[in-house]
Amino acid sequence: MKARVTVTLKNGVLDPQGKAIEGALKSLGVEGIDGVRQGKVFDIELGTTDRSKAEAALKAACEKLLANTVIENYRVEIA
């Protein structure tokens, strides 16, 4: 079973890396950029076919390691 975990900063949390990317895009002449927020994507392969167990394991992984839940949100998608 394959899954994707997407981790992003919560609204209101400053994102200096996103601002740097935004500035770089503008300096490269990319038009129409109003803002950039950066995040992390984890593609994970699981050794189970039980969807509920996989989801529980991934949520535990996010809470313990993949996301800092004080300042980040996460989304789990199972393929």
N, CA, C and O atoms as a Tripos MOL2 file, in Angstrom:
@<TRIPOS>MOLECULE
protein
  316   315    79     0     0
PROTEIN
NO_CHARGES

@<TRIPOS>ATOM
      1 N           0.8540   -1.1650    0.0000 N.3       1 MET1
      2 CA          0.0000    0.0000    0.0000 C.3       1 MET1
      3 C           0.9020    1.2310    0.0000 C.2       1 MET1
      4 O           1.9210    1.2700    0.6900 O.2       1 MET1
      5 N           0.5160    2.2270   -0.7770 N.am      2 LYS2
      6 CA          1.2970    3.4590   -0.8550 C.3       2 LYS2
      7 C           0.4910    4.6120   -0.2690 C.2       2 LYS2
      8 O          -0.7370    4.6510   -0.3410 O.2       2 LYS2
      9 N           1.2350    5.5500    0.3120 N.am      3 ALA3
     10 CA          0.5870    6.7190    0.9040 C.3       3 ALA3
     11 C           1.4510    7.9430    0.6720 C.2       3 ALA3
     12 O           2.6540    7.8420    0.4320 O.2       3 ALA3
     13 N           0.8240    9.0790    0.7470 N.am      4 ARG4
     14 CA          1.5290   10.3540    0.6780 C.3       4 ARG4
     15 C           1.1150   11.1870    1.8840 C.2       4 ARG4
     16 O          -0.0710   11.3500    2.1690 O.2       4 ARG4
     17 N           2.1180   11.7100    2.5850 N.am      5 VAL5
     18 CA          1.8860   12.6010    3.7130 C.3       5 VAL5
     19 C           2.4020   13.9740    3.3080 C.2       5 VAL5
     20 O           3.5580   14.1160    2.9100 O.2       5 VAL5
     21 N           1.5490   14.9780    3.4090 N.am      6 THR6
     22 CA          1.9160   16.3480    3.0860 C.3       6 THR6
     23 C           1.8890   17.1610    4.3700 C.2       6 THR6
     24 O           0.8910   17.1790    5.0890 O.2       6 THR6
     25 N           3.0060   17.8370    4.6480 N.am      7 VAL7
     26 CA          3.1360   18.6480    5.8640 C.3       7 VAL7
     27 C           3.3220   20.0970    5.4410 C.2       7 VAL7
     28 O           4.2010   20.4050    4.6360 O.2       7 VAL7
     29 N           2.4920   20.9930    5.9830 N.am      8 THR8
     30 CA          2.5840   22.4210    5.6720 C.3       8 THR8
     31 C           2.5100   23.2330    6.9550 C.2       8 THR8
     32 O           1.9860   22.7790    7.9720 O.2       8 THR8
     33 N           3.0420   24.4320    6.8810 N.am      9 LEU9
     34 CA          2.9610   25.3280    8.0290 C.3       9 LEU9
     35 C           1.5230   25.7900    8.2330 C.2       9 LEU9
     36 O           0.7920   25.9980    7.2640 O.2       9 LEU9
     37 N           1.1220   25.9470    9.4670 N.am     10 LYS10
     38 CA         -0.2080   26.4650    9.7730 C.3      10 LYS10
     39 C          -0.2950   27.9200    9.3410 C.2      10 LYS10
     40 O           0.7100   28.6290    9.2810 O.2      10 LYS10
     41 N          -1.5200   28.3540    9.0400 N.am     11 ASN11
     42 CA         -1.7380   29.7610    8.7000 C.3      11 ASN11
     43 C          -1.2970   30.6260    9.8710 C.2      11 ASN11
     44 O          -1.5440   30.2880   11.0280 O.2      11 ASN11
     45 N          -0.6510   31.7290    9.5730 N.am     12 GLY12
     46 CA         -0.1900   32.6370   10.6120 C.3      12 GLY12
     47 C           1.2380   32.3810   11.0580 C.2      12 GLY12
     48 O           1.8360   33.2210   11.7300 O.2      12 GLY12
     49 N           1.7960   31.2280   10.6930 N.am     13 VAL13
     50 CA          3.1910   30.9340   11.0270 C.3      13 VAL13
     51 C           4.0640   31.5160    9.9290 C.2      13 VAL13
     52 O           3.8310   31.2670    8.7460 O.2      13 VAL13
     53 N           5.0700   32.2920   10.3200 N.am     14 LEU14
     54 CA          5.9620   32.8910    9.3370 C.3      14 LEU14
     55 C           6.6930   31.8080    8.5500 C.2      14 LEU14
     56 O           7.0650   30.7670    9.0930 O.2      14 LEU14
     57 N           6.8910   32.0740    7.2550 N.am     15 ASP15
     58 CA          7.5260   31.1140    6.3560 C.3      15 ASP15
     59 C           8.6560   31.8140    5.5920 C.2      15 ASP15
     60 O           8.4710   32.1970    4.4370 O.2      15 ASP15
     61 N           9.8270   31.9840    6.2280 N.am     16 PRO16
     62 CA         10.9230   32.6820    5.5520 C.3      16 PRO16
     63 C          11.4030   31.9680    4.2900 C.2      16 PRO16
     64 O          11.8100   32.6240    3.3310 O.2      16 PRO16
     65 N          11.3610   30.6480    4.2750 N.am     17 GLN17
     66 CA         11.7770   29.9260    3.0730 C.3      17 GLN17
     67 C          10.7940   30.1870    1.9280 C.2      17 GLN17
     68 O          11.2080   30.3660    0.7820 O.2      17 GLN17
     69 N           9.5150   30.2070    2.2330 N.am     18 GLY18
     70 CA          8.5120   30.5260    1.2260 C.3      18 GLY18
     71 C           8.7080   31.9310    0.6800 C.2      18 GLY18
     72 O           8.5750   32.1520   -0.5230 O.2      18 GLY18
     73 N           9.0250   32.8880    1.5590 N.am     19 LYS19
     74 CA          9.2820   34.2700    1.1130 C.3      19 LYS19
     75 C          10.5050   34.3250    0.2110 C.2      19 LYS19
     76 O          10.5030   35.0450   -0.7880 O.2      19 LYS19
     77 N          11.5610   33.5680    0.5500 N.am     20 ALA20
     78 CA         12.7700   33.5380   -0.2740 C.3      20 ALA20
     79 C          12.4610   32.9510   -1.6530 C.2      20 ALA20
     80 O          12.9500   33.4560   -2.6640 O.2      20 ALA20
     81 N          11.6580   31.8980   -1.6980 N.am     21 ILE21
     82 CA         11.2680   31.2980   -2.9730 C.3      21 ILE21
     83 C          10.4510   32.2890   -3.7910 C.2      21 ILE21
     84 O          10.6580   32.4330   -4.9960 O.2      21 ILE21
     85 N           9.5290   32.9650   -3.1310 N.am     22 GLU22
     86 CA          8.7090   33.9710   -3.8090 C.3      22 GLU22
     87 C           9.5940   35.0500   -4.4310 C.2      22 GLU22
     88 O           9.4100   35.4190   -5.5910 O.2      22 GLU22
     89 N          10.5530   35.5540   -3.6550 N.am     23 GLY23
     90 CA         11.4590   36.5830   -4.1660 C.3      23 GLY23
     91 C          12.2920   36.0780   -5.3350 C.2      23 GLY23
     92 O          12.4980   36.8030   -6.3090 O.2      23 GLY23
     93 N          12.7710   34.8410   -5.2480 N.am     24 ALA24
     94 CA         13.5710   34.2650   -6.3280 C.3      24 ALA24
     95 C          12.7410   34.1140   -7.6020 C.2      24 ALA24
     96 O          13.2240   34.4090   -8.6950 O.2      24 ALA24
     97 N          11.5020   33.6590   -7.4660 N.am     25 LEU25
     98 CA         10.6420   33.5180   -8.6430 C.3      25 LEU25
     99 C          10.4090   34.8640   -9.3110 C.2      25 LEU25
    100 O          10.4550   34.9760  -10.5360 O.2      25 LEU25
    101 N          10.1600   35.8800   -8.5010 N.am     26 LYS26
    102 CA          9.9390   37.2220   -9.0560 C.3      26 LYS26
    103 C          11.1940   37.7400   -9.7390 C.2      26 LYS26
    104 O          11.1090   38.3610  -10.7980 O.2      26 LYS26
    105 N          12.3670   37.4900   -9.1430 N.am     27 SER27
    106 CA         13.6120   37.9660   -9.7580 C.3      27 SER27
    107 C          13.9230   37.2090  -11.0500 C.2      27 SER27
    108 O          14.6620   37.7100  -11.8980 O.2      27 SER27
    109 N          13.3620   36.0020  -11.2070 N.am     28 LEU28
    110 CA         13.5320   35.2410  -12.4450 C.3      28 LEU28
    111 C          12.5130   35.6290  -13.5110 C.2      28 LEU28
    112 O          12.5150   35.0820  -14.6140 O.2      28 LEU28
    113 N          11.6490   36.5700  -13.1740 N.am     29 GLY29
    114 CA         10.6750   37.0580  -14.1400 C.3      29 GLY29
    115 C           9.3740   36.2770  -14.1720 C.2      29 GLY29
    116 O           8.5630   36.4680  -15.0780 O.2      29 GLY29
    117 N           9.1600   35.4060  -13.2030 N.am     30 VAL30
    118 CA          7.8960   34.6660  -13.1480 C.3      30 VAL30
    119 C           6.8260   35.6270  -12.6370 C.2      30 VAL30
    120 O           6.9370   36.1720  -11.5380 O.2      30 VAL30
    121 N           5.7960   35.8250  -13.4430 N.am     31 GLU31
    122 CA          4.7630   36.8010  -13.1030 C.3      31 GLU31
    123 C           3.5460   36.1410  -12.4720 C.2      31 GLU31
    124 O           3.3060   34.9470  -12.6530 O.2      31 GLU31
    125 N           2.7870   36.9300  -11.7350 N.am     32 GLY32
    126 CA          1.5350   36.4660  -11.1690 C.3      32 GLY32
    127 C           1.6780   35.7440   -9.8390 C.2      32 GLY32
    128 O           0.7100   35.1540   -9.3580 O.2      32 GLY32
    129 N           2.8530   35.7760   -9.2330 N.am     33 ILE33
    130 CA          3.0580   35.1130   -7.9390 C.3      33 ILE33
    131 C           2.6410   36.0810   -6.8350 C.2      33 ILE33
    132 O           3.2190   37.1580   -6.6930 O.2      33 ILE33
    133 N           1.6400   35.6910   -6.0610 N.am     34 ASP34
    134 CA          1.1680   36.5240   -4.9580 C.3      34 ASP34
    135 C           1.6770   36.0470   -3.6070 C.2      34 ASP34
    136 O           1.6030   36.7860   -2.6250 O.2      34 ASP34
    137 N           2.1890   34.8330   -3.5420 N.am     35 GLY35
    138 CA          2.7040   34.3110   -2.2890 C.3      35 GLY35
    139 C           3.1140   32.8580   -2.4550 C.2      35 GLY35
    140 O           2.5800   32.1410   -3.3000 O.2      35 GLY35
    141 N           4.0700   32.4340   -1.6370 N.am     36 VAL36
    142 CA          4.5330   31.0470   -1.6610 C.3      36 VAL36
    143 C           4.6300   30.5470   -0.2280 C.2      36 VAL36
    144 O           5.1630   31.2360    0.6420 O.2      36 VAL36
    145 N           4.1180   29.3580    0.0120 N.am     37 ARG37
    146 CA          4.2760   28.6620    1.2950 C.3      37 ARG37
    147 C           4.9280   27.3300    0.9670 C.2      37 ARG37
    148 O           4.4400   26.6050    0.1000 O.2      37 ARG37
    149 N           5.9980   26.9990    1.6260 N.am     38 GLN38
    150 CA          6.6920   25.7470    1.3530 C.3      38 GLN38
    151 C           6.2620   24.6800    2.3470 C.2      38 GLN38
    152 O           5.7420   24.9840    3.4200 O.2      38 GLN38
    153 N           6.4860   23.4360    1.9780 N.am     39 GLY39
    154 CA          6.1210   22.3270    2.8450 C.3      39 GLY39
    155 C           6.9780   21.1100    2.5510 C.2      39 GLY39
    156 O           8.0050   21.2050    1.8780 O.2      39 GLY39
    157 N           6.5470   19.9690    3.0600 N.am     40 LYS40
    158 CA          7.2720   18.7120    2.8730 C.3      40 LYS40
    159 C           6.2890   17.6510    2.3870 C.2      40 LYS40
    160 O           5.1200   17.6450    2.7720 O.2      40 LYS40
    161 N           6.7840   16.7550    1.5330 N.am     41 VAL41
    162 CA          5.9780   15.6360    1.0480 C.3      41 VAL41
    163 C           6.7550   14.3600    1.3060 C.2      41 VAL41
    164 O           7.9410   14.2730    0.9880 O.2      41 VAL41
    165 N           6.0870   13.3660    1.8820 N.am     42 PHE42
    166 CA          6.6770   12.0550    2.1470 C.3      42 PHE42
    167 C           5.8620   11.0100    1.3940 C.2      42 PHE42
    168 O           4.6620   10.8720    1.6310 O.2      42 PHE42
    169 N           6.5020   10.2770    0.4950 N.am     43 ASP43
    170 CA          5.8690    9.1410   -0.1630 C.3      43 ASP43
    171 C           6.3000    7.8980    0.6030 C.2      43 ASP43
    172 O           7.4910    7.5990    0.7000 O.2      43 ASP43
    173 N           5.3300    7.1820    1.1420 N.am     44 ILE44
    174 CA          5.6080    6.0800    2.0520 C.3      44 ILE44
    175 C           4.9620    4.7990    1.5290 C.2      44 ILE44
    176 O           3.8080    4.8060    1.1000 O.2      44 ILE44
    177 N           5.7150    3.7060    1.5680 N.am     45 GLU45
    178 CA          5.1750    2.3950    1.2290 C.3      45 GLU45
    179 C           4.9550    1.6200    2.5190 C.2      45 GLU45
    180 O           5.8330    1.5510    3.3800 O.2      45 GLU45
    181 N           3.7750    1.0420    2.6350 N.am     46 LEU46
    182 CA          3.3980    0.3060    3.8410 C.3      46 LEU46
    183 C           3.2550   -1.1770    3.5320 C.2      46 LEU46
    184 O           2.8450   -1.5580    2.4350 O.2      46 LEU46
    185 N           3.5930   -1.9980    4.4970 N.am     47 GLY47
    186 CA          3.5090   -3.4400    4.3270 C.3      47 GLY47
    187 C           2.2060   -4.0250    4.8220 C.2      47 GLY47
    188 O           2.1790   -5.1540    5.3120 O.2      47 GLY47
    189 N           1.1300   -3.2770    4.7020 N.am     48 THR48
    190 CA         -0.1820   -3.7660    5.1230 C.3      48 THR48
    191 C          -1.2060   -3.4740    4.0400 C.2      48 THR48
    192 O          -1.0200   -2.5700    3.2250 O.2      48 THR48
    193 N          -2.2810   -4.2360    4.0370 N.am     49 THR49
    194 CA         -3.3870   -3.9670    3.1180 C.3      49 THR49
    195 C          -4.6070   -3.4420    3.8730 C.2      49 THR49
    196 O          -5.6370   -3.1390    3.2710 O.2      49 THR49
    197 N          -4.4800   -3.3390    5.1930 N.am     50 ASP50
    198 CA         -5.5670   -2.8350    6.0400 C.3      50 ASP50
    199 C          -5.4980   -1.3070    6.0700 C.2      50 ASP50
    200 O          -4.6050   -0.7160    6.6770 O.2      50 ASP50
    201 N          -6.4540   -0.6970    5.4060 N.am     51 ARG51
    202 CA         -6.4610    0.7600    5.2620 C.3      51 ARG51
    203 C          -6.5110    1.4810    6.6150 C.2      51 ARG51
    204 O          -5.8020    2.4690    6.8080 O.2      51 ARG51
    205 N          -7.3210    1.0120    7.5310 N.am     52 SER52
    206 CA         -7.4540    1.6960    8.8230 C.3      52 SER52
    207 C          -6.1720    1.5800    9.6450 C.2      52 SER52
    208 O          -5.7910    2.5310   10.3270 O.2      52 SER52
    209 N          -5.5030    0.4270    9.5880 N.am     53 LYS53
    210 CA         -4.2240    0.2800   10.2910 C.3      53 LYS53
    211 C          -3.1640    1.1770    9.6750 C.2      53 LYS53
    212 O          -2.3680    1.7900   10.3870 O.2      53 LYS53
    213 N          -3.1550    1.2530    8.3500 N.am     54 ALA54
    214 CA         -2.1890    2.1050    7.6580 C.3      54 ALA54
    215 C          -2.4010    3.5660    8.0410 C.2      54 ALA54
    216 O          -1.4450    4.2840    8.3330 O.2      54 ALA54
    217 N          -3.6480    3.9950    8.0370 N.am     55 GLU55
    218 CA         -3.9560    5.3810    8.3890 C.3      55 GLU55
    219 C          -3.5510    5.6830    9.8350 C.2      55 GLU55
    220 O          -2.9970    6.7470   10.1120 O.2      55 GLU55
    221 N          -3.8210    4.7720   10.7400 N.am     56 ALA56
    222 CA         -3.4460    4.9620   12.1440 C.3      56 ALA56
    223 C          -1.9300    5.0310   12.3020 C.2      56 ALA56
    224 O          -1.4190    5.8570   13.0580 O.2      56 ALA56
    225 N          -1.2150    4.1690   11.5930 N.am     57 ALA57
    226 CA          0.2500    4.1750   11.6660 C.3      57 ALA57
    227 C           0.8240    5.4710   11.1220 C.2      57 ALA57
    228 O           1.7640    6.0260   11.6900 O.2      57 ALA57
    229 N           0.2610    5.9530   10.0240 N.am     58 LEU58
    230 CA          0.7530    7.1960    9.4220 C.3      58 LEU58
    231 C           0.4550    8.4040   10.3100 C.2      58 LEU58
    232 O           1.2910    9.2970   10.4490 O.2      58 LEU58
    233 N          -0.7170    8.4300   10.9000 N.am     59 LYS59
    234 CA         -1.0450    9.5330   11.8060 C.3      59 LYS59
    235 C          -0.1130    9.5310   13.0140 C.2      59 LYS59
    236 O           0.3160   10.5910   13.4700 O.2      59 LYS59
    237 N           0.2010    8.3480   13.5320 N.am     60 ALA60
    238 CA          1.1490    8.2510   14.6470 C.3      60 ALA60
    239 C           2.5300    8.7370   14.2210 C.2      60 ALA60
    240 O           3.2060    9.4320   14.9800 O.2      60 ALA60
    241 N           2.9540    8.3740   13.0070 N.am     61 ALA61
    242 CA          4.2510    8.8200   12.4940 C.3      61 ALA61
    243 C           4.2920   10.3380   12.3780 C.2      61 ALA61
    244 O           5.3080   10.9620   12.6850 O.2      61 ALA61
    245 N           3.1960   10.9250   11.9380 N.am     62 CYS62
    246 CA          3.1330   12.3890   11.8190 C.3      62 CYS62
    247 C           3.2120   13.0490   13.1910 C.2      62 CYS62
    248 O           3.9590   14.0080   13.3880 O.2      62 CYS62
    249 N           2.4440   12.5320   14.1240 N.am     63 GLU63
    250 CA          2.4110   13.1150   15.4650 C.3      63 GLU63
    251 C           3.7570   12.9910   16.1780 C.2      63 GLU63
    252 O           4.1360   13.8710   16.9510 O.2      63 GLU63
    253 N           4.4810   11.8950   15.9170 N.am     64 LYS64
    254 CA          5.7310   11.6390   16.6290 C.3      64 LYS64
    255 C           6.9620   12.2070   15.9290 C.2      64 LYS64
    256 O           7.9210   12.5890   16.6000 O.2      64 LYS64
    257 N           6.9600   12.2720   14.5840 N.am     65 LEU65
    258 CA          8.1900   12.6170   13.8830 C.3      65 LEU65
    259 C           8.0250   13.5240   12.6700 C.2      65 LEU65
    260 O           8.7430   14.5160   12.5430 O.2      65 LEU65
    261 N           7.1040   13.2070   11.7880 N.am     66 LEU66
    262 CA          7.0640   13.8830   10.4960 C.3      66 LEU66
    263 C           6.6040   15.3310   10.5530 C.2      66 LEU66
    264 O           6.9960   16.1370    9.7090 O.2      66 LEU66
    265 N           5.7830   15.6720   11.5290 N.am     67 ALA67
    266 CA          5.2510   17.0390   11.6280 C.3      67 ALA67
    267 C           5.4240   17.5750   13.0420 C.2      67 ALA67
    268 O           5.2880   16.8470   14.0250 O.2      67 ALA67
    269 N           5.7220   18.8480   13.1150 N.am     68 ASN68
    270 CA          5.7170   19.5570   14.3960 C.3      68 ASN68
    271 C           4.3050   20.1280   14.5220 C.2      68 ASN68
    272 O           4.0190   21.1970   13.9830 O.2      68 ASN68
    273 N           3.4390   19.4340   15.2180 N.am     69 THR69
    274 CA          2.0170   19.7840   15.2310 C.3      69 THR69
    275 C           1.7030   21.1090   15.9150 C.2      69 THR69
    276 O           0.5670   21.5790   15.8590 O.2      69 THR69
    277 N           2.6860   21.7100   16.5520 N.am     70 VAL70
    278 CA          2.4750   23.0400   17.1260 C.3      70 VAL70
    279 C           2.3800   24.0740   16.0080 C.2      70 VAL70
    280 O           1.5760   25.0030   16.0860 O.2      70 VAL70
    281 N           3.2020   23.9150   14.9660 N.am     71 ILE71
    282 CA          3.2480   24.9090   13.8930 C.3      71 ILE71
    283 C           2.9130   24.3460   12.5230 C.2      71 ILE71
    284 O           2.8430   25.1000   11.5520 O.2      71 ILE71
    285 N           2.7010   23.0220   12.4180 N.am     72 GLU72
    286 CA          2.4520   22.4200   11.1180 C.3      72 GLU72
    287 C           1.1720   21.5880   11.1130 C.2      72 GLU72
    288 O           0.7850   20.9910   12.1180 O.2      72 GLU72
    289 N           0.5320   21.5700    9.9480 N.am     73 ASN73
    290 CA         -0.5940   20.6780    9.6810 C.3      73 ASN73
    291 C          -0.0880   19.5360    8.8170 C.2      73 ASN73
    292 O           0.9340   19.6700    8.1450 O.2      73 ASN73
    293 N          -0.7960   18.4130    8.8290 N.am     74 TYR74
    294 CA         -0.4410   17.3270    7.9340 C.3      74 TYR74
    295 C          -1.6990   16.7280    7.3330 C.2      74 TYR74
    296 O          -2.7890   16.7990    7.9020 O.2      74 TYR74
    297 N          -1.5080   16.1340    6.1600 N.am     75 ARG75
    298 CA         -2.6120   15.4670    5.4650 C.3      75 ARG75
    299 C          -2.1050   14.1020    5.0070 C.2      75 ARG75
    300 O          -1.0230   14.0080    4.4280 O.2      75 ARG75
    301 N          -2.8660   13.0560    5.2550 N.am     76 VAL76
    302 CA         -2.5090   11.6900    4.8810 C.3      76 VAL76
    303 C          -3.4280   11.2550    3.7410 C.2      76 VAL76
    304 O          -4.6510   11.3200    3.8610 O.2      76 VAL76
    305 N          -2.8260   10.8090    2.6260 N.am     77 GLU77
    306 CA         -3.5860   10.2880    1.4870 C.3      77 GLU77
    307 C          -3.0880    8.8760    1.2100 C.2      77 GLU77
    308 O          -1.8940    8.6620    0.9970 O.2      77 GLU77
    309 N          -3.9990    7.9220    1.2140 N.am     78 ILE78
    310 CA         -3.6510    6.5370    0.9290 C.3      78 ILE78
    311 C          -4.1450    6.1900   -0.4730 C.2      78 ILE78
    312 O          -5.3120    6.3930   -0.8060 O.2      78 ILE78
    313 N          -3.2340    5.6640   -1.2810 N.am     79 ALA79
    314 CA         -3.5690    5.3370   -2.6790 C.3      79 ALA79
    315 C          -4.3150    4.0310   -2.7470 C.2      79 ALA79
    316 O          -4.6830    3.5860   -3.8350 O.2      79 ALA79
@<TRIPOS>BOND
     1     1     2 1
     2     2     3 1
     3     3     4 2
     4     3     5 am
     5     5     6 1
     6     6     7 1
     7     7     8 2
     8     7     9 am
     9     9    10 1
    10    10    11 1
    11    11    12 2
    12    11    13 am
    13    13    14 1
    14    14    15 1
    15    15    16 2
    16    15    17 am
    17    17    18 1
    18    18    19 1
    19    19    20 2
    20    19    21 am
    21    21    22 1
    22    22    23 1
    23    23    24 2
    24    23    25 am
    25    25    26 1
    26    26    27 1
    27    27    28 2
    28    27    29 am
    29    29    30 1
    30    30    31 1
    31    31    32 2
    32    31    33 am
    33    33    34 1
    34    34    35 1
    35    35    36 2
    36    35    37 am
    37    37    38 1
    38    38    39 1
    39    39    40 2
    40    39    41 am
    41    41    42 1
    42    42    43 1
    43    43    44 2
    44    43    45 am
    45    45    46 1
    46    46    47 1
    47    47    48 2
    48    47    49 am
    49    49    50 1
    50    50    51 1
    51    51    52 2
    52    51    53 am
    53    53    54 1
    54    54    55 1
    55    55    56 2
    56    55    57 am
    57    57    58 1
    58    58    59 1
    59    59    60 2
    60    59    61 am
    61    61    62 1
    62    62    63 1
    63    63    64 2
    64    63    65 am
    65    65    66 1
    66    66    67 1
    67    67    68 2
    68    67    69 am
    69    69    70 1
    70    70    71 1
    71    71    72 2
    72    71    73 am
    73    73    74 1
    74    74    75 1
    75    75    76 2
    76    75    77 am
    77    77    78 1
    78    78    79 1
    79    79    80 2
    80    79    81 am
    81    81    82 1
    82    82    83 1
    83    83    84 2
    84    83    85 am
    85    85    86 1
    86    86    87 1
    87    87    88 2
    88    87    89 am
    89    89    90 1
    90    90    91 1
    91    91    92 2
    92    91    93 am
    93    93    94 1
    94    94    95 1
    95    95    96 2
    96    95    97 am
    97    97    98 1
    98    98    99 1
    99    99   100 2
   100    99   101 am
   101   101   102 1
   102   102   103 1
   103   103   104 2
   104   103   105 am
   105   105   106 1
   106   106   107 1
   107   107   108 2
   108   107   109 am
   109   109   110 1
   110   110   111 1
   111   111   112 2
   112   111   113 am
   113   113   114 1
   114   114   115 1
   115   115   116 2
   116   115   117 am
   117   117   118 1
   118   118   119 1
   119   119   120 2
   120   119   121 am
   121   121   122 1
   122   122   123 1
   123   123   124 2
   124   123   125 am
   125   125   126 1
   126   126   127 1
   127   127   128 2
   128   127   129 am
   129   129   130 1
   130   130   131 1
   131   131   132 2
   132   131   133 am
   133   133   134 1
   134   134   135 1
   135   135   136 2
   136   135   137 am
   137   137   138 1
   138   138   139 1
   139   139   140 2
   140   139   141 am
   141   141   142 1
   142   142   143 1
   143   143   144 2
   144   143   145 am
   145   145   146 1
   146   146   147 1
   147   147   148 2
   148   147   149 am
   149   149   150 1
   150   150   151 1
   151   151   152 2
   152   151   153 am
   153   153   154 1
   154   154   155 1
   155   155   156 2
   156   155   157 am
   157   157   158 1
   158   158   159 1
   159   159   160 2
   160   159   161 am
   161   161   162 1
   162   162   163 1
   163   163   164 2
   164   163   165 am
   165   165   166 1
   166   166   167 1
   167   167   168 2
   168   167   169 am
   169   169   170 1
   170   170   171 1
   171   171   172 2
   172   171   173 am
   173   173   174 1
   174   174   175 1
   175   175   176 2
   176   175   177 am
   177   177   178 1
   178   178   179 1
   179   179   180 2
   180   179   181 am
   181   181   182 1
   182   182   183 1
   183   183   184 2
   184   183   185 am
   185   185   186 1
   186   186   187 1
   187   187   188 2
   188   187   189 am
   189   189   190 1
   190   190   191 1
   191   191   192 2
   192   191   193 am
   193   193   194 1
   194   194   195 1
   195   195   196 2
   196   195   197 am
   197   197   198 1
   198   198   199 1
   199   199   200 2
   200   199   201 am
   201   201   202 1
   202   202   203 1
   203   203   204 2
   204   203   205 am
   205   205   206 1
   206   206   207 1
   207   207   208 2
   208   207   209 am
   209   209   210 1
   210   210   211 1
   211   211   212 2
   212   211   213 am
   213   213   214 1
   214   214   215 1
   215   215   216 2
   216   215   217 am
   217   217   218 1
   218   218   219 1
   219   219   220 2
   220   219   221 am
   221   221   222 1
   222   222   223 1
   223   223   224 2
   224   223   225 am
   225   225   226 1
   226   226   227 1
   227   227   228 2
   228   227   229 am
   229   229   230 1
   230   230   231 1
   231   231   232 2
   232   231   233 am
   233   233   234 1
   234   234   235 1
   235   235   236 2
   236   235   237 am
   237   237   238 1
   238   238   239 1
   239   239   240 2
   240   239   241 am
   241   241   242 1
   242   242   243 1
   243   243   244 2
   244   243   245 am
   245   245   246 1
   246   246   247 1
   247   247   248 2
   248   247   249 am
   249   249   250 1
   250   250   251 1
   251   251   252 2
   252   251   253 am
   253   253   254 1
   254   254   255 1
   255   255   256 2
   256   255   257 am
   257   257   258 1
   258   258   259 1
   259   259   260 2
   260   259   261 am
   261   261   262 1
   262   262   263 1
   263   263   264 2
   264   263   265 am
   265   265   266 1
   266   266   267 1
   267   267   268 2
   268   267   269 am
   269   269   270 1
   270   270   271 1
   271   271   272 2
   272   271   273 am
   273   273   274 1
   274   274   275 1
   275   275   276 2
   276   275   277 am
   277   277   278 1
   278   278   279 1
   279   279   280 2
   280   279   281 am
   281   281   282 1
   282   282   283 1
   283   283   284 2
   284   283   285 am
   285   285   286 1
   286   286   287 1
   287   287   288 2
   288   287   289 am
   289   289   290 1
   290   290   291 1
   291   291   292 2
   292   291   293 am
   293   293   294 1
   294   294   295 1
   295   295   296 2
   296   295   297 am
   297   297   298 1
   298   298   299 1
   299   299   300 2
   300   299   301 am
   301   301   302 1
   302   302   303 1
   303   303   304 2
   304   303   305 am
   305   305   306 1
   306   306   307 1
   307   307   308 2
   308   307   309 am
   309   309   310 1
   310   310   311 1
   311   311   312 2
   312   311   313 am
   313   313   314 1
   314   314   315 1
   315   315   316 2
@<TRIPOS>SUBSTRUCTURE
     1 MET1         2 RESIDUE 1 A MET
     2 LYS2         6 RESIDUE 1 A LYS
     3 ALA3        10 RESIDUE 1 A ALA
     4 ARG4        14 RESIDUE 1 A ARG
     5 VAL5        18 RESIDUE 1 A VAL
     6 THR6        22 RESIDUE 1 A THR
     7 VAL7        26 RESIDUE 1 A VAL
     8 THR8        30 RESIDUE 1 A THR
     9 LEU9        34 RESIDUE 1 A LEU
    10 LYS10       38 RESIDUE 1 A LYS
    11 ASN11       42 RESIDUE 1 A ASN
    12 GLY12       46 RESIDUE 1 A GLY
    13 VAL13       50 RESIDUE 1 A VAL
    14 LEU14       54 RESIDUE 1 A LEU
    15 ASP15       58 RESIDUE 1 A ASP
    16 PRO16       62 RESIDUE 1 A PRO
    17 GLN17       66 RESIDUE 1 A GLN
    18 GLY18       70 RESIDUE 1 A GLY
    19 LYS19       74 RESIDUE 1 A LYS
    20 ALA20       78 RESIDUE 1 A ALA
    21 ILE21       82 RESIDUE 1 A ILE
    22 GLU22       86 RESIDUE 1 A GLU
    23 GLY23       90 RESIDUE 1 A GLY
    24 ALA24       94 RESIDUE 1 A ALA
    25 LEU25       98 RESIDUE 1 A LEU
    26 LYS26      102 RESIDUE 1 A LYS
    27 SER27      106 RESIDUE 1 A SER
    28 LEU28      110 RESIDUE 1 A LEU
    29 GLY29      114 RESIDUE 1 A GLY
    30 VAL30      118 RESIDUE 1 A VAL
    31 GLU31      122 RESIDUE 1 A GLU
    32 GLY32      126 RESIDUE 1 A GLY
    33 ILE33      130 RESIDUE 1 A ILE
    34 ASP34      134 RESIDUE 1 A ASP
    35 GLY35      138 RESIDUE 1 A GLY
    36 VAL36      142 RESIDUE 1 A VAL
    37 ARG37      146 RESIDUE 1 A ARG
    38 GLN38      150 RESIDUE 1 A GLN
    39 GLY39      154 RESIDUE 1 A GLY
    40 LYS40      158 RESIDUE 1 A LYS
    41 VAL41      162 RESIDUE 1 A VAL
    42 PHE42      166 RESIDUE 1 A PHE
    43 ASP43      170 RESIDUE 1 A ASP
    44 ILE44      174 RESIDUE 1 A ILE
    45 GLU45      178 RESIDUE 1 A GLU
    46 LEU46      182 RESIDUE 1 A LEU
    47 GLY47      186 RESIDUE 1 A GLY
    48 THR48      190 RESIDUE 1 A THR
    49 THR49      194 RESIDUE 1 A THR
    50 ASP50      198 RESIDUE 1 A ASP
    51 ARG51      202 RESIDUE 1 A ARG
    52 SER52      206 RESIDUE 1 A SER
    53 LYS53      210 RESIDUE 1 A LYS
    54 ALA54      214 RESIDUE 1 A ALA
    55 GLU55      218 RESIDUE 1 A GLU
    56 ALA56      222 RESIDUE 1 A ALA
    57 ALA57      226 RESIDUE 1 A ALA
    58 LEU58      230 RESIDUE 1 A LEU
    59 LYS59      234 RESIDUE 1 A LYS
    60 ALA60      238 RESIDUE 1 A ALA
    61 ALA61      242 RESIDUE 1 A ALA
    62 CYS62      246 RESIDUE 1 A CYS
    63 GLU63      250 RESIDUE 1 A GLU
    64 LYS64      254 RESIDUE 1 A LYS
    65 LEU65      258 RESIDUE 1 A LEU
    66 LEU66      262 RESIDUE 1 A LEU
    67 ALA67      266 RESIDUE 1 A ALA
    68 ASN68      270 RESIDUE 1 A ASN
    69 THR69      274 RESIDUE 1 A THR
    70 VAL70      278 RESIDUE 1 A VAL
    71 ILE71      282 RESIDUE 1 A ILE
    72 GLU72      286 RESIDUE 1 A GLU
    73 ASN73      290 RESIDUE 1 A ASN
    74 TYR74      294 RESIDUE 1 A TYR
    75 ARG75      298 RESIDUE 1 A ARG
    76 VAL76      302 RESIDUE 1 A VAL
    77 GLU77      306 RESIDUE 1 A GLU
    78 ILE78      310 RESIDUE 1 A ILE
    79 ALA79      314 RESIDUE 1 A ALA
